[in-house]
Amino acid sequence: MSAETEELRRLVNLLEHSGLAARRPDVAALIDVSRSRLGAGGMPPRRARGRARAKAGALLVLLLDASALGGMVAALVSLVLMPRPEALPVAVLAAAAIWGLVRSPAAREVIAGSGFWLRYHLRWGWLWLAEAFSPASATRLDALLYGRDVMRAWRRHRRSLPHIPAMPDLEGFLRQAYGPQAVTRFRELAADPGWTLRGGSAPAAPSLRWSFLIPRFEGLAASGALWPDIAPPPAAAVAPRAEPVPLPAEGPEIAQRRQELRELIKRKREEINTAHGWKLKTAAEIAQRDLHLNALREEIRALEAELHMLGGDQNPSKSAN
């Protein structure tokens, strides 16, 4: 036996004893392929061998299932035959019913979904109260509300589909509505591990359930992936400012023009003040606002220069605010 074969056999033995094969199908498949290449002889194993602890746990659960079923039957028989119901059969029947709910995958899903719904809305109420005192809480509440907006938009899109929606439909909706960066970020969030009741992390199974999607949509909003960065448009070339042409002699036209210039300057300064109060979110919007302000300031300087030439009270050397 060569050294490479011996090393491969040793690695396969380590994998088998590590317990990974029982939790990860890809590891179990790798072990099977390695065993077949090693030529172990005989029939190759179709699956990973179970450990003693796992087998004992499965037998214990099976025993509990049988006990619950037998206790439920005995309790029902006792309640039917006894003239007066007693507490013990009722308690056994209730315990068997609770165990059946716990063992049912559908019941577990309903219980888990209800718990998540309650926890989500309690968190919403807490953030609504705390946002007045904490900027971080206000930011988290904004992300939560943006995530709800995405969920509403997805539900409207889903109702318009002629077939049962699947994950590619959701990714196509995100790409069309918010851009490819939203799809990339959603895949990253969907691959994040979740927490199990036993502790530790486990891969989150992607689904279209509300309890799975709503925290991912909230994560999209918190990461900024819903608002792609837009490159600001190139600055328009500013034409050279023409020198104001003085009007001929003093007259009504000059006085009227001075009044018009004062009104124009006043309106453009008010427009500058209004632009400073715009609510902007992205760097691209801020850059566009700054370009607009610069153009307004240039126009104000030109108007002030013309007003000064006409003998007005504006000093063209002062820059517009």
Secondary structure in CASP SS format (residue, H / E / C, confidence):
PFRMAT SS
TARGET T0000
AUTHOR 0000-0000-0000
METHOD secondary structure of the structure
MODEL  1
M C 1.00
S C 1.00
A H 1.00
E H 1.00
T H 1.00
E H 1.00
E H 1.00
L H 1.00
R H 1.00
R H 1.00
L H 1.00
V H 1.00
N H 1.00
L H 1.00
L H 1.00
E H 1.00
H H 1.00
S H 1.00
G C 1.00
L H 1.00
A H 1.00
A H 1.00
R H 1.00
R C 1.00
P H 1.00
D H 1.00
V H 1.00
A H 1.00
A H 1.00
L H 1.00
I H 1.00
D H 1.00
V H 1.00
S H 1.00
R H 1.00
S H 1.00
R H 1.00
L H 1.00
G C 1.00
A C 1.00
G C 1.00
G C 1.00
M C 1.00
P C 1.00
P C 1.00
R C 1.00
R C 1.00
A C 1.00
R C 1.00
G C 1.00
R C 1.00
A H 1.00
R H 1.00
A H 1.00
K H 1.00
A H 1.00
G H 1.00
A H 1.00
L H 1.00
L H 1.00
V H 1.00
L H 1.00
L H 1.00
L H 1.00
D H 1.00
A H 1.00
S H 1.00
A H 1.00
L H 1.00
G H 1.00
G H 1.00
M H 1.00
V H 1.00
A H 1.00
A H 1.00
L H 1.00
V H 1.00
S H 1.00
L H 1.00
V H 1.00
L H 1.00
M C 1.00
P C 1.00
R C 1.00
P C 1.00
E C 1.00
A H 1.00
L H 1.00
P H 1.00
V H 1.00
A H 1.00
V H 1.00
L H 1.00
A H 1.00
A H 1.00
A H 1.00
A H 1.00
I H 1.00
W H 1.00
G H 1.00
L H 1.00
V H 1.00
R H 1.00
S C 1.00
P H 1.00
A H 1.00
A H 1.00
R H 1.00
E H 1.00
V H 1.00
I H 1.00
A H 1.00
G H 1.00
S H 1.00
G H 1.00
F H 1.00
W H 1.00
L H 1.00
R H 1.00
Y H 1.00
H H 1.00
L H 1.00
R H 1.00
W H 1.00
G H 1.00
W H 1.00
L H 1.00
W H 1.00
L H 1.00
A H 1.00
E C 1.00
A C 1.00
F C 1.00
S C 1.00
P H 1.00
A H 1.00
S H 1.00
A H 1.00
T H 1.00
R H 1.00
L H 1.00
D H 1.00
A H 1.00
L H 1.00
L H 1.00
Y H 1.00
G H 1.00
R H 1.00
D H 1.00
V H 1.00
M H 1.00
R H 1.00
A H 1.00
W H 1.00
R H 1.00
R H 1.00
H H 1.00
R H 1.00
R H 1.00
S C 1.00
L C 1.00
P C 1.00
H C 1.00
I C 1.00
P C 1.00
A C 1.00
M H 1.00
P H 1.00
D H 1.00
L H 1.00
E H 1.00
G H 1.00
F H 1.00
L H 1.00
R H 1.00
Q H 1.00
A H 1.00
Y H 1.00
G C 1.00
P H 1.00
Q H 1.00
A H 1.00
V H 1.00
T H 1.00
R H 1.00
F H 1.00
R H 1.00
E H 1.00
L H 1.00
A H 1.00
A C 1.00
D C 1.00
P E 1.00
G E 1.00
W E 1.00
T C 1.00
L C 1.00
R C 1.00
G C 1.00
G C 1.00
S E 1.00
A E 1.00
P E 1.00
A C 1.00
A C 1.00
P C 1.00
S C 1.00
L C 1.00
R C 1.00
W H 1.00
S H 1.00
F H 1.00
L H 1.00
I H 1.00
P H 1.00
R H 1.00
F H 1.00
E H 1.00
G H 1.00
L H 1.00
A H 1.00
A H 1.00
S H 1.00
G C 1.00
A C 1.00
L C 1.00
W C 1.00
P C 1.00
D C 1.00
I C 1.00
A C 1.00
P C 1.00
P C 1.00
P C 1.00
A C 1.00
A C 1.00
A C 1.00
V C 1.00
A C 1.00
P C 1.00
R C 1.00
A C 1.00
E C 1.00
P C 1.00
V C 1.00
P C 1.00
L C 1.00
P C 1.00
A C 1.00
E C 1.00
G C 1.00
P H 1.00
E H 1.00
I H 1.00
A H 1.00
Q H 1.00
R H 1.00
R H 1.00
Q H 1.00
E H 1.00
L H 1.00
R H 1.00
E H 1.00
L H 1.00
I H 1.00
K H 1.00
R H 1.00
K H 1.00
R H 1.00
E H 1.00
E H 1.00
I H 1.00
N H 1.00
T H 1.00
A H 1.00
H H 1.00
G C 1.00
W C 1.00
K C 1.00
L C 1.00
K C 1.00
T C 1.00
A H 1.00
A H 1.00
E H 1.00
I H 1.00
A H 1.00
Q H 1.00
R H 1.00
D H 1.00
L H 1.00
H H 1.00
L H 1.00
N H 1.00
A H 1.00
L H 1.00
R H 1.00
E H 1.00
E H 1.00
I H 1.00
R H 1.00
A H 1.00
L H 1.00
E H 1.00
A H 1.00
E H 1.00
L H 1.00
H H 1.00
M H 1.00
L C 1.00
G C 1.00
G C 1.00
D C 1.00
Q C 1.00
N C 1.00
P C 1.00
S C 1.00
K C 1.00
S C 1.00
A C 1.00
N C 1.00
END
